Amino acid sequence: MLAKLAVCVGALALATHAWAQTGPVPATSAQARPAEAVNLQAVTVTGEQPGPPLWEVRSGGHVMWVIGTISPLPKHAQWQWHELEHALGQSTELLEAPSARLRMPGSLFSRLALQPNARLNPGGASLQRLLPPDMYARWQALKRQYLDNDEALDFTRPIVAAEALYDKALSANDLSDDTDVAAMVEKLAHRHGTRLIDARYELVISRAPGQLNSAEQEQAEGIACLDETMRLVESQLPQLAARANAWSTGDMKTLQSLMQGTHYDPCVVTAINGDFEHQLNIPDLPARIEDAWIAAAKDALIRNRHSVAILSMEQVMAPDGYLAKLRSMGYVVRPPESLQP
């Protein structure tokens, strides 16, 4: 999960955010929240922080250091990267984060709704008309709290309203989804003369599947995403802040406990990739991305005595994540000292 997707159409390259393995959860009466949102103020760290320690993957005398990334992160923090810079200074290659590159003709790209431009609901429909009453009441409360009661948002598509709410709620709690840790690591690698190694899975798409998502299906998925986003904002912002703080300060025990059994991959970030997966009928694309990265990591461990790799923290920590897969293949995987028995 959290793999990056690139769609290439001739000279056009489109990069999106994270890949989700869990889809949006539809609203039900049991999930309803009070009309008035509770203000759960999250506190985030600021200033220079050490960042996360590194994992090690060893094969004989060869070692690959792995940095795990998360999002969102504290808006006003900076990272010292001493351990990472030391690793990059010894390494000949940096393995990029897992990703996919899909090549397709321009005519196919124009058919697929990869980046819908429409912001307003068809026919001028309002969210009040589209949402169940209890869900609309929750939306009104959150709109007052985070969006300056912007009435224009009531006529946007639910996915657009969800994105606006998510961004503003993060900002109000000094969090940001815009910090690209992978890009920062790649910049440091360039400074140290470390080569970047592409680990992308590449697939050529020549024709579209027979049936694309209908407008009704897209609207239903948008409503489910708005409901999921509201639930996140209503109850999970303190956990997001605690997770961001733990990553920034290198507190891996706390981070591990916060990540166990949870997924913080907001549907507003993953909607494009998730929709793309369904439209092209390639539900195993995350597994293909994983296989491509694992193969690239094995090759890098053969080529280099020292190398560095980028993964999401879930790919690092999950019992069935990428590092767990390497361990099952016989590689020695060492977590940071604070997580060792």
Secondary structure by P-SEA (a helix, b strand, c coil): ccbbbbbbcccbbbbbcccccccccccccccccccccccbbbbbbbcccccbbbbbbbcccbbbbbbbbbccccccccccaaaaaaaaaaccbbbcccbbbbbbcaaaaaacccccccccccccccccccccaaaaaaaaaaaaaccccccccccccaaaaaaaaaaaaaaaacccccccaaaaaaaaaaaacbbbbbbbbbbbbcccccccccaaaaaaaaaaaaaaaaaaaaccaaaaaaaaaaaaacaaaaaaaaaccccccccccaaaaaaaaaaacccaaaaaaaaaaaaaaaaaaaacccbbbbbccccccccccaaaaaaaabbbbbccccccc
